[in-house]
Amino acid sequence: MIRHSGIGAFWHWVRANPMITRLLSLPRTQLLLGLTLILVLLHGIDEFMWTTLPARCLAVAMLLSREWLRSRWAWLGLAVLLGGHTIWAWSALVNHDYMIAYWVGVCAIAVWSKAPKHVFAWNARLLIGLCFLFATAWKLISGEYLDGSFLHLTFLLDARLEMGAALLGGVSLDALAANRDLFESLGIVTPATLETTPLLSTISVVLSYWTILIEGLVALAFLAPGIKYLYDNREWVLLLFIVTTYTVIPVLGFGGILFIMGLAQCKQPNRQKIYLTLLLLMPIWMPLPQALFYVAGRFLGTS
């Protein structure tokens, strides 16, 4: 019996997994529509906004009915509801809220189209490419990103990056908690300096340039078919970004929509299996490093 270890074992499991094979044997349009509805239903459920309730209710109805799942009018209605919510609550939304709304609009166009696969693939590739292109451009234009100060401050104040600040930058958990408390009270106390370390300052610069590099590569991979080697391997570039980014910052909504769009434009069966497997396992592998860090820091006294 052949034994596999590490990445090889995972790859063998992905290729042999009957559930993944069965899901990918479904009509591509049906699979993408179903995954999109699940994302609409579950995304942001922990920070529920009442303006999303109509869209969530419609998503449930569409998941429960095959006719509604394929209904042009249902998808048009869902796109209008999400679009209305996006306009109404625009100032409170984050980047992937907009991306999900755009993608639901693509789904609505696809079900009205005579060539839905082409609509999905073309728009997915374009949305991914433009998203990363504009993200890279903003980082290059913004001086606070090039000097590492934006990421440095984010490390010190964002609880989602607590693991990176502690493990990579050597800042204690108590100091990070004090930084957040101080920042929240800046309006009523005398301004003070946040606690940090020289190592975290250096790490912030290094990671800032890594982010610019990987996001720029994703943009090129999806928008520049003339760069053949990069274009042909765009799946690996996007997967590298997702895995290296969202194991440190577990943003399930953004990870989910990138996986769905990546799957929509992917033509290689084995790569499709990787997209779908990582998407379905996302609630496990994405928060896992944070959970292990929390256990070590809170209960083993490593702070």
C-alpha positions in Angstrom: 0.0 0.0 0.0 1.4 3.4 -1.0 1.7 5.9 1.8 1.3 9.6 1.2 2.4 12.4 3.5 1.8 16.2 3.7 0.7 17.9 0.5 0.9 14.6 -1.4 -1.6 13.0 1.0 -4.0 15.9 0.6 -3.7 15.9 -3.2 -4.4 12.1 -3.2 -7.4 12.6 -1.0 -8.7 15.5 -3.2 -8.4 13.5 -6.4 -10.1 10.4 -4.9 -12.8 12.1 -2.8 -16.2 10.8 -4.2 -18.2 13.8 -2.8 -16.0 16.3 -4.7 -16.2 14.2 -7.9 -20.0 14.0 -7.5 -20.4 17.7 -7.0 -18.2 18.5 -10.0 -20.3 16.1 -12.1 -23.3 18.4 -11.6 -24.0 20.9 -14.4 -21.5 23.7 -13.9 -24.2 26.4 -13.8 -26.2 24.6 -11.2 -23.1 24.1 -9.0 -22.0 27.7 -9.2 -25.5 29.1 -8.6 -25.9 26.8 -5.5 -22.5 27.8 -4.0 -23.3 31.4 -4.6 -26.7 31.1 -2.8 -25.0 29.4 0.2 -22.5 32.2 0.4 -25.2 34.9 0.2 -27.1 33.1 3.0 -24.2 32.6 5.4 -22.0 35.6 4.7 -22.0 38.2 7.5 -24.4 36.1 9.6 -22.4 37.0 12.7 -23.0 40.8 12.0 -26.5 40.6 10.8 -28.0 43.6 9.1 -31.8 43.7 8.7 -31.5 45.1 5.2 -30.0 41.7 4.1 -33.0 39.8 5.4 -35.1 39.9 2.1 -32.1 38.6 0.1 -31.4 35.8 2.6 -35.0 34.7 2.6 -35.0 34.6 -1.2 -31.7 32.7 -1.2 -33.3 30.0 1.1 -36.3 29.7 -1.2 -34.0 29.3 -4.3 -31.9 26.7 -2.5 -35.0 24.7 -1.7 -36.5 24.7 -5.1 -34.8 23.6 -8.4 -37.2 25.8 -10.4 -36.3 28.8 -8.3 -32.6 28.0 -8.5 -32.8 28.3 -12.3 -35.3 31.1 -12.3 -34.3 34.1 -14.3 -36.7 36.3 -12.3 -35.5 35.0 -9.0 -31.9 35.8 -9.8 -32.8 39.2 -11.1 -34.7 39.8 -7.8 -31.8 38.7 -5.7 -29.4 41.0 -7.7 -31.8 43.9 -7.1 -32.1 43.1 -3.4 -28.4 42.9 -2.9 -27.7 45.9 -5.0 -30.3 47.9 -3.0 -28.7 46.8 0.2 -25.2 47.7 -1.1 -26.4 51.2 -2.0 -28.3 51.7 1.3 -25.5 50.5 3.6 -22.5 51.3 1.4 -20.6 53.1 4.2 -20.8 50.1 6.5 -19.7 47.5 4.0 -16.3 45.9 3.4 -14.7 45.0 0.1 -16.0 41.5 -0.3 -19.6 42.7 0.3 -19.3 44.6 -3.0 -17.7 41.7 -4.7 -20.5 39.3 -3.7 -23.1 41.8 -5.0 -21.2 42.0 -8.3 -21.0 38.3 -8.5 -24.8 37.8 -7.9 -25.3 40.3 -10.7 -23.1 38.0 -12.9 -25.3 35.1 -11.9 -28.4 37.0 -13.0 -26.8 37.8 -16.4 -25.6 34.2 -16.8 -29.1 32.6 -16.2 -30.5 35.0 -18.8 -27.7 34.2 -21.3 -27.6 31.4 -23.9 -24.0 30.7 -22.9 -23.9 30.8 -19.1 -20.6 29.0 -18.8 -18.9 31.7 -20.9 -20.5 34.5 -18.9 -19.4 32.9 -15.7 -15.8 32.3 -16.8 -15.2 35.7 -18.5 -16.7 37.7 -15.7 -14.9 35.7 -13.0 -11.5 36.2 -14.6 -12.2 39.9 -15.2 -13.5 40.5 -11.6 -10.6 38.7 -10.0 -8.1 40.5 -12.2 -9.6 44.0 -11.7 -10.0 43.5 -8.0 -6.3 42.7 -7.5 -5.2 45.4 -10.1 -7.0 48.1 -8.2 -5.8 46.8 -4.8 -2.2 46.8 -6.1 -2.6 50.3 -7.5 -3.9 51.7 -4.3 -1.0 50.2 -2.3 1.5 51.6 -4.7 -0.1 55.1 -4.7 -0.5 55.1 -0.9 2.6 56.1 0.9 1.4 54.6 4.2 1.5 51.1 2.6 4.9 51.4 0.9 6.6 52.4 4.2 4.8 49.6 6.1 2.9 52.0 8.5 -0.5 50.9 7.4 0.1 47.2 8.1 2.1 48.0 11.2 -0.8 49.9 12.7 -3.2 47.2 11.6 -1.1 44.6 13.3 -1.2 46.6 16.5 -5.0 47.3 16.5 -6.8 44.5 14.6 -7.6 41.5 16.7 -7.7 39.3 13.6 -3.9 39.9 13.1 -3.1 39.3 16.8 -1.5 35.9 15.9 0.8 37.5 13.3 1.8 40.4 15.6 2.7 38.0 18.5 4.4 35.2 16.5 6.1 37.3 13.9 6.6 40.6 15.6 7.2 39.5 19.2 4.5 41.8 20.7 2.8 40.3 23.8 -0.9 39.6 23.8 -1.3 41.9 26.8 0.4 44.8 24.9 -1.9 44.2 21.9 -5.0 44.2 24.1 -3.7 47.5 25.8 -3.2 49.0 22.4 -6.8 48.3 21.4 -8.1 49.7 24.7 -6.0 52.8 24.3 -7.1 53.4 20.7 -10.8 53.1 21.7 -10.3 55.7 24.4 -8.2 58.2 22.4 -11.1 60.7 22.3 -11.1 61.1 26.1 -7.5 60.7 27.2 -4.2 62.2 26.3 -2.8 60.6 23.2 -0.1 58.1 23.8 2.3 55.8 21.9 1.1 52.3 21.1 3.3 49.4 22.3 5.3 47.7 19.5 8.7 46.2 18.7 11.4 46.9 16.1 10.9 43.4 14.8 7.2 44.1 14.1 8.1 47.3 12.3 10.5 45.4 10.0 8.0 42.5 9.5 5.3 45.0 8.5 7.5 46.4 5.7 8.4 43.0 4.4 4.8 41.8 4.4 3.6 45.0 2.8 5.9 44.4 -0.2 5.0 40.7 -0.3 1.3 41.7 -0.4 2.0 44.1 -3.3 4.0 41.4 -5.1 1.4 38.6 -4.8 -1.6 40.8 -5.5 0.2 42.3 -8.5 1.0 38.7 -9.8 -2.7 37.7 -9.4 -3.7 40.8 -11.4 -1.2 40.0 -14.2 -2.1 36.3 -14.2 -5.8 37.0 -14.8 -5.6 40.0 -17.0 -2.5 39.4 -19.2 -3.0 36.2 -21.4 0.0 37.4 -23.3 2.2 36.3 -20.4 1.5 32.7 -21.2 3.3 30.9 -18.4 1.7 33.1 -15.7 -1.7 33.0 -17.4 -1.7 29.2 -17.7 -0.8 28.9 -14.0 -3.1 31.6 -12.7 -4.9 29.1 -10.5 -1.8 28.5 -8.4 -1.1 32.2 -8.0 -4.6 32.8 -6.7 -4.5 29.8 -4.4 -1.2 30.9 -3.0 -2.7 34.3 -2.2 -5.8 32.8 -0.6 -3.9 30.3 1.6 -1.1 32.6 2.7 -3.5 35.5 3.4 -6.5 33.9 5.0 -4.8 31.5 7.3 -3.4 34.7 9.0 -6.5 36.8 8.5 -9.6 34.5 8.4 -12.0 36.5 6.2 -14.4 33.7 5.2 -16.5 36.0 3.0 -13.6 37.1 0.8 -12.1 33.7 0.7 -15.4 32.2 -0.3 -16.1 34.5 -3.2 -12.6 34.1 -4.5 -12.9 30.3 -4.5 -16.3 30.5 -6.3 -15.0 32.8 -9.0 -11.8 30.9 -9.3 -13.8 27.7 -9.8 -16.1 29.5 -12.4 -13.2 30.3 -14.7 -11.1 27.2 -14.2 -11.0 24.6 -17.0 -8.7 22.0 -15.5 -10.5 19.2 -13.6 -7.8 18.7 -11.0 -7.6 22.4 -10.2 -11.4 22.5 -10.0 -11.2 19.8 -7.3 -8.7 21.9 -5.3 -10.9 25.0 -5.5 -14.0 23.1 -4.4 -12.3 21.1 -1.7 -10.7 24.2 -0.1 -14.0 26.0 -0.3 -15.9 23.3 1.4 -13.2 22.9 4.1 -12.8 26.6 4.5 -14.7 26.8 7.9 -12.2 24.3 9.2 -8.7 25.2 7.8 -9.1 29.0 7.8 -9.9 29.6 11.5 -7.7 26.7 12.7 -4.4 28.5 13.1 -6.2 31.3 15.0 -7.9 28.7 17.2 -4.6 26.9 18.0 -2.9 30.2 18.7 -5.8 31.3 21.0 -5.5 28.0 23.0 -1.7 28.3 23.3 -1.9 32.0 24.3 -4.8 31.9 26.7 -4.5 28.5 28.4 -0.8 27.7 28.2 0.4 31.2 29.2 2.5 32.0 26.2 1.4 35.6 26.1 
